[in-house]
Amino acid sequence: MCAFGNEDDLISVCSVLNSNVAPHFLRILAPSVNFGALQIGAVPLPERRILGAISGNFEWFCTTAKSDWDAYETSWDFTTLPLLSPDHRSETLSASYTNLRAHWQGMADEMQRLEEENNRIFIDAYGLQDELTPEVPIEEITLTCNPAYRYGVKGSEEDREARLREDTVAEFLHYAVGCMFGRYSLDAPGLILANQGEGVEEYLARVPEPTFAPDRDNVIPVLDADWFADDIVTRARDFLRVDACLQPRWLRRRPNIWSASRAVDWRETDRARSASHAVQRPAMGEGLSAELRMAPRELPACNISDLVGCGSMGAKALE
C-alpha cells in the first residue's frame, strides 16, 4: 500500500494489477526489469463506477483462492480434506472424488470466466480494444485444484487428470496417517496434537469419544502386510472402514452411528505385540485399489507395497 497510501483503494488496486491491462501500462512506465512503488503508483485507475462493477468479483476471488489454499495441510487454516466434506461425500471414494473433481473444475471455470470479465471491463474502460484481448489461458488460473496450473500443459489432459487422482489419494492417506498419530481427528476440525510432549490424554481431552483413535504409543510399524493390530496396513484398513461409513462428526448432517468402541483396543494391541512370534503371515489380498472400492466389512488383507505406492494404486480405484 506504500504506492497508494489509501487502504480503501485496495480492491481497485488489486483488481487492476491482476488484470491484463497492468502489464501493458508497466511496460511503458517501467521498461526495465523491476517495478517499484513509484511505477506501481503511477498505474492509472479507472473511474469508481467501473471499479464498483468488479468489487463482487474481487470478493469471490479472495474467498475462492483462500478456500483452495486451506484445502491442503500446508495451510495454517487447514481443517479437513475436501474429499471428506459432506458437500462431496458419496457412497464410495470413487464417487466422492468424481463429485469433488466436478467442484474443482467449476471453481477453475468460474475463476477463468470472471477474470476474463474483469479484463473486458478494464480494456473497455481504457479504450484498449485494439491492443489487448480479455482471454485468460486455463493454465494461468492459479488454483492448486486446477491441474493445468498445478502440472503445466506440456503433457496431455489425461496425464494431468491421472496425476491429480494420484495426488488426491496420496493426500487422503497422508491425512489418514495424521489421524493415526493424533495430529488430526475425524471428530474435530484442524490440528489436535501439534505440540511437543502432548499425548493420548491431551487428545482425549479435546476429543473424548473418537471414532478413530490415535496410536497410544505413537509408534506404527511399517511392515509388508497386516501383522499387528496397530501396524500401518491394519490401521489404514481401519481408517477406510470408518471413513466409508461416516463423515467427520463435526461436519456430519446425520446422527453418529459409530462409537468409541470401534476404536483400536490398546490393550489388545500390546498383547499382539508381545505375542509377535506367534503371528502368522496373512494371505496377500488385492491391495489398496480393491479396498477403496469395497464395503466396510469386506476389506481383504493389504500389501504394504500398495501403501508405499498409494498414489498410483489408489488412483486406479478412483477411475
ZAPA-115652 format. One record per residue (C-alpha): z, y, x. Coordinates in steps of 0.05 Angstrom, whole numbers, padded with zeros to 5 digits, always signed. Example, Ala and Ser with C-alpha at 12.3 -4.5 7.8 and 13.67 -1.06 7.14 Angstrom:
2
+00156-00090+00246 +00143-00021+00273 
//
This chain:
319
+00000+00000+00000 +00002+00046+00061 -00071+00061+00047 -00057+00087-00024 +00016+00104-00030 +00019+00092-00105 +00043+00025-00130 +00013+00039-00198 -00055+00032-00166 -00041-00039-00143 -00083-00071-00198 -00140-00023-00187 -00140-00032-00111 -00134-00107-00112 -00189-00114-00165 -00237-00071-00127 -00223-00101-00058 -00232-00171-00086 -00299-00155-00117 -00366-00158-00081 -00372-00082-00080 -00316-00074-00029 -00354-00107+00029 -00413-00063+00012 -00371+00000+00020 -00333-00024+00081 -00397-00039+00119 -00411+00035+00112 -00340+00061+00123 -00322+00014+00179 -00384-00014+00214 -00341-00043+00269 -00303-00109+00270 -00239-00087+00235 -00215-00049+00174 -00154-00004+00179 -00113+00034+00128 -00158+00094+00136 -00221+00056+00119 -00189+00017+00062 -00160+00081+00033 -00229+00112+00033 -00259+00060-00014 -00274+00098-00078 -00240+00074-00142 -00276+00076-00209 -00252+00113-00270 -00187+00089-00302 -00222+00069-00366 -00262+00019-00325 -00200-00006-00290 -00166-00017-00357 -00221-00065-00376 -00205-00112-00319 -00129-00108-00319 -00124-00170-00363 -00168-00208-00315 -00124-00187-00257 -00061-00215-00290 -00097-00281-00305 -00120-00286-00232 -00049-00277-00207 -00018-00327-00255 -00072-00379-00243 -00070-00372-00167 +00006-00378-00166 +00003-00439-00212 -00047-00472-00166 -00004-00457-00104 +00060-00481-00137 +00028-00548-00155 +00037-00572-00083 +00100-00588-00044 +00084-00535+00008 +00105-00482-00043 +00177-00460-00046 +00170-00457-00121 +00144-00529-00128 +00177-00564-00187 +00138-00628-00201 +00068-00657-00197 +00016-00633-00247 -00002-00706-00255 +00067-00716-00288 +00061-00655-00334 +00064-00670-00409 +00001-00629-00416 -00039-00680-00377 +00001-00745-00386 -00034-00804-00418 -00024-00879-00425 -00049-00894-00355 -00052-00857-00288 -00127-00861-00292 -00128-00825-00359 -00076-00775-00335 -00119-00759-00275 -00180-00751-00319 -00142-00700-00362 -00116-00664-00300 -00184-00662-00268 -00214-00631-00331 -00159-00579-00330 -00173-00563-00256 -00247-00557-00270 -00232-00510-00328 -00189-00466-00282 -00244-00462-00229 -00298-00448-00281 -00257-00394-00315 -00240-00360-00249 -00313-00361-00229 -00332-00330-00296 -00280-00275-00292 -00296-00258-00220 -00369-00251-00239 -00349-00209-00299 -00308-00163-00253 -00366-00158-00204 -00413-00139-00261 -00366-00085-00286 -00359-00054-00216 -00433-00060-00200 -00450-00022-00263 -00395+00029-00251 -00421+00045-00182 -00494+00040-00200 -00508-00015-00150 -00551-00060-00195 -00609-00056-00145 -00567-00075-00085 -00516-00127-00109 -00512-00186-00156 -00449-00209-00192 -00456-00284-00177 -00399-00319-00141 -00412-00388-00109 -00364-00442-00132 -00340-00455-00060 -00313-00383-00059 -00265-00397-00117 -00203-00403-00075 -00162-00454-00114 -00137-00516-00079 -00154-00556-00141 -00227-00535-00131 -00258-00589-00086 -00317-00545-00068 -00269-00495-00036 -00219-00547-00011 -00270-00591+00025 -00332-00547+00030 -00401-00561+00003 -00434-00596+00062 -00423-00665+00031 -00444-00689-00037 -00406-00675-00101 -00389-00749-00107 -00357-00747-00038 -00316-00687-00057 -00292-00719-00121 -00273-00783-00084 -00233-00743-00033 -00198-00705-00088 -00178-00770-00122 -00152-00798-00057 -00112-00736-00041 -00083-00734-00111 -00059-00806-00106 -00031-00793-00037 +00007-00733-00064 +00033-00776-00121 +00060-00828-00073 +00088-00774-00027 +00126-00746-00087 +00150-00816-00104 +00179-00824-00033 +00212-00757-00043 +00245-00784-00106 +00267-00847-00067 +00304-00803-00017 +00333-00756-00069 +00292-00696-00049 +00263-00694-00120 +00281-00725-00186 +00244-00744-00248 +00301-00714-00287 +00305-00643-00258 +00255-00593-00231 +00247-00573-00158 +00289-00594-00098 +00352-00635-00110 +00375-00654-00039 +00350-00606+00014 +00410-00591+00059 +00437-00630+00118 +00496-00673+00101 +00481-00680+00026 +00482-00750-00002 +00485-00791-00066 +00548-00756-00090 +00514-00688-00089 +00453-00718-00121 +00493-00748-00179 +00530-00682-00188 +00463-00650-00203 +00430-00710-00238 +00487-00750-00269 +00442-00803-00302 +00379-00812-00260 +00322-00852-00289 +00300-00867-00218 +00359-00868-00170 +00352-00849-00096 +00366-00897-00040 +00441-00898-00027 +00439-00907+00048 +00378-00862+00059 +00341-00920+00092 +00278-00950+00062 +00250-01010+00102 +00175-01006+00111 +00150-01077+00110 +00086-01115+00094 +00110-01139+00025 +00168-01134-00023 +00222-01168+00018 +00284-01129-00004 +00308-01095-00067 +00300-01027-00035 +00241-01033+00012 +00181-00986+00006 +00139-01035-00034 +00192-01053-00084 +00214-00982-00094 +00142-00959-00102 +00131-01012-00156 +00196-00990-00190 +00172-00918-00189 +00106-00938-00220 +00143-00976-00275 +00188-00918-00291 +00132-00867-00286 +00088-00908-00331 +00139-00904-00386 +00164-00833-00384 +00151-00761-00368 +00201-00723-00325 +00261-00717-00370 +00266-00641-00362 +00194-00636-00387 +00197-00690-00439 +00179-00677-00511 +00206-00742-00538 +00274-00778-00534 +00295-00811-00469 +00281-00886-00472 +00306-00902-00402 +00377-00901-00377 +00413-00904-00311 +00418-00979-00320 +00345-00983-00300 +00361-00954-00231 +00368-00997-00169 +00436-01032-00165 +00460-01011-00096 +00509-01070-00091 +00452-01117-00104 +00412-01081-00051 +00468-01091+00000 +00474-01164-00018 +00399-01173-00010 +00401-01142+00059 +00459-01186+00081 +00421-01247+00059 +00356-01226+00091 +00349-01291+00129 +00343-01328+00063 +00289-01284+00034 +00223-01318+00024 +00157-01282+00035 +00126-01267-00033 +00055-01281-00050 +00007-01224-00039 -00018-01191-00102 -00076-01148-00119 -00044-01087-00086 -00033-01016-00109 -00100-01009-00142 -00082-01062-00193 -00011-01036-00202 -00036-00967-00222 -00075-00999-00279 -00024-01047-00306 +00032-01044-00357 +00103-01033-00330 +00126-01105-00335 +00062-01135-00308 +00063-01109-00237 +00045-01160-00183 +00070-01162-00111 +00042-01105-00069 +00019-01107+00003 +00047-01051+00046 -00022-01040+00076 -00042-01016+00007 +00012-00963+00010 -00008-00942+00080 -00079-00934+00054 -00054-00906-00011 -00106-00852-00017 -00168-00894-00020 -00135-00954-00054 -00103-00911-00108 -00166-00871-00119 -00204-00935-00135 -00154-00947-00190 -00169-00879-00219 -00245-00890-00222 
//
